[in-house]
Amino acid sequence: MDDTTLAERLTGGDRRALARAITLVESGRADHRARAVALLDRLAGTGAESLRIGLSGTPGVGKSTFIEAFGTMLTGAGHKVAVLAVDPSSTRSGGSILGDKTRMERLSRDPRAYVRPSPSQTELGGVARRTREAIALCEAAGHDIVLVETVGVGQSETLVAGMTDLFVLLMAPGGGDELQGVKRGIMEAADLILVNKADGDLKSAAVRTCADYAGALRLMRRRADDPPDFPKALTVSAADGHGLDTAWAEMRALADARRGSGAFDRRRAAQARGWFEEAVRQGLLARLRADPEVARRMADLGRAVEAGEAAPGAAAAEVLAALDP
C-alpha cells in the first residue's frame, strides 16, 4: 500500500490502515521515519480533533478494566474510541508483553473502538516515544475520544499530562491521606482523581479514600483557568459501572469550561510547540550519530565519562561544538 492510499484509507476509518500507520511511526528505520513524517504532514490539514484523555495509576489499580468499562459506555453513546495502551518494556531484554488488548477483550471486539498496545521502550514518563504521533493518527481516522493508558507509574511520571486535554488519575481504596496534598508531581497534574473498586467489601474504604484525596486536593493551588471545583475526587467501580457516567460528565464539564475560557486551545498550542521542540532535539541527536566522525568522538568521550576522566557536561559540550560551522 503506497502512502497516498494509506492516508486515504486511514481518513476513511479503515482500521487496518490505522494499524499500519501506527506501526510506521513507531518504526526506528530511517526510511520509515521519513515516510511517517510525510504522512503526518499530509494528515495535519484534515482538521480532525478528538478529546484526548490521559489515564494513569499505580500497577494493579484496574486501569485496563476501567478503560474497558468506560470505553464500552462511550461507544454505546455513539462515540468512536481509540485506546493507546503503553506497556512497560524490559530493561534487560527490551521486550514487552503487550497484554492490554487481551485484558480489554470486549472493547477490542467493539466496531466503534480501536485498541493499540505499544511498548514504552526507553521512554520515561509512562508513555511510548511516538504516542503523540499515534494520537494524531487516531484523530485523523475519525476517533473523537482517545484514551492514553500509561504504564503503572509513580509520583513523578507525568509526561502524559503534557500530551492530553484531561489527565485522570486512578487510585485504589486505602491509598491516600491529606498529606498527599503537600506532594507534587502526579497529584498536582491530575484533573480528576477516580478511586476505583468502590463496590462490595471495598466500597466503604473507597469512600473514605475519596474523602482523603478530596481534602488533599484542597491543599493544592487552584489553576487559574479551571472552574473553582476542579480538580476533584470521585468514586467509581469498573466492575459494576458505578460512577462512570458521573466521571464522564465531569470530564465533559471541565473540557467545555476550558474551551470557553480559551485554555483548551492554549494547551493544545503549547503541546504542539513542545512536540516540535522534541522533534528538533531527536533530529539533532540522530544527525550527530549519523556522522561517523562525531559518532566516533561520542564513543571516545563516553568511555572517558565512564572512567571518570571527563565530566558529562564538558563532554557533551565538546560533542555539541561539532555542530558549529
Secondary structure by P-SEA (a helix, b strand, c coil): ccaaaaaaaaaaccaaaaaaaaaaaacccaaaaaaaaaaaaaacccccccbbbbbbbcccccaaaaaaaaaaaaaaabbbbbbbbbbbbbccccccccccccccccccccccbbbbbbbccccccccccaaaaaaaaaaaacccbbbbbccccccccccccccccbbbbbbccccccccccccccccccccbbbbccccccaaaaaaaaaaaaaaaaaaccccccccccccccbbbbcccccaaaaaaaaaaaaaaaaaaaaaaaaaaaaaaaaaaaaaaaaaaaaaaaacaaaaaaaaaaaaaaaaccccaaaaaaaaaacccc
